[in-house]
Amino acid sequence: QVQLAESGGGSVQEGMSLRLSCAVSPHISPTYCIGWYRQSPGKQREGVAAVYTGYPNTYYADSVKGRFTVSEDKAKNTVWLQMNSLQLDDTGMYYCGAALDARICALSDWTGGSWGHGTQVTVFS
């Protein structure tokens, strides 16, 4: 079973950037959907961005389009989430998940597949 480990979270001022990393072991399959989801206190879990490693195609929530970029490097078995122009509403615990299932790429509320333990992102004014 694939294992994932997130890193790169932190506390940043509004408007700044962060890059999150998701290390995938043993390796990134060429047919995975790997997605970034976030959970904020009092809010529903939200799919933020995902990549289908087969082509690769990328998918984004409307709330982050134009600000976030998801990318993957099979040689490094890593998926990144570059987050620019961070806003207060971007605060939350960010998780990466992987599955041979398109529902992660659809940024659905499906919770199947494999997930990491999360990395905290806090944006302050």
Disulfide bonds with the S-S distance in Angstrom:
Cys22-Cys96 2.05
Cys33-Cys105 1.93
